[in-house]
Amino acid sequence: MKILKMQKYGIISTIKSIPDEQDTGITYYLGQELSEYKMTFEEYEEEIQKVTKEEIIDFAKKVHIDTIFFLKN
């Protein structure tokens, strides 16, 4: 459970830093425009806080590797 709290803290810290940098702010708002899904920073933080360990496990069970890349010089 401690890891989940630490991860949530990291994500929320990132969200709170978005207004501090133009590039990340632009990317955030562009993403909202393209997806037509608007959310304030406070709403985003609330949604992150609601995520449970069980939800993460359930989602992880649905994810499948689609493509593997090998990068070379």
C-alpha positions in Angstrom: 0.0 0.0 0.0 2.9 2.3 0.7 4.1 2.0 -2.9 0.6 3.1 -4.2 0.7 6.2 -2.0 4.1 7.1 -3.2 3.1 6.7 -6.8 0.0 8.8 -6.3 2.1 11.5 -4.6 4.5 11.4 -7.6 1.7 11.8 -10.1 0.0 14.5 -8.1 3.3 16.4 -7.8 3.7 16.2 -11.5 0.1 17.5 -12.0 0.8 20.4 -9.7 4.0 21.4 -11.6 2.2 21.6 -15.0 1.4 25.3 -14.6 5.1 26.0 -13.8 6.3 25.1 -17.3 4.9 26.4 -20.6 5.6 23.2 -22.6 3.8 20.9 -20.1 0.9 23.3 -19.8 0.5 23.5 -23.5 0.7 19.7 -23.8 -1.9 19.2 -21.0 -4.4 21.7 -22.5 -3.9 20.4 -26.0 -4.6 16.9 -24.8 -7.8 18.1 -23.2 -8.9 19.8 -26.4 -8.1 16.8 -28.6 -9.9 14.4 -26.3 -12.8 16.8 -25.6 -12.5 15.8 -21.9 -11.9 18.8 -19.7 -10.7 18.4 -16.1 -9.2 20.9 -13.7 -6.0 20.1 -11.9 -8.0 19.7 -8.7 -10.4 17.2 -10.3 -7.5 15.4 -11.8 -5.9 15.1 -8.3 -9.2 13.8 -6.9 -9.5 11.1 -9.5 -5.9 10.0 -8.9 -6.7 9.8 -5.1 -9.7 7.5 -5.9 -7.7 4.8 -7.7 -7.4 1.6 -5.7 -4.8 -1.2 -5.8 -7.5 -3.6 -7.0 -8.3 -1.3 -10.0 -4.7 -1.2 -11.0 -4.4 -5.0 -10.8 -7.6 -5.4 -12.8 -6.3 -3.0 -15.5 -2.9 -4.7 -15.6 -4.5 -8.0 -16.3 -6.1 -6.5 -19.5 -2.9 -5.0 -20.9 -1.1 -7.1 -23.5 2.2 -6.5 -25.3 1.5 -5.4 -28.8 4.9 -4.5 -30.2 8.5 -4.9 -29.2 11.2 -2.5 -30.5 14.9 -3.1 -30.5 16.8 0.2 -30.8 20.3 0.3 -32.2 22.8 3.0 -33.0 
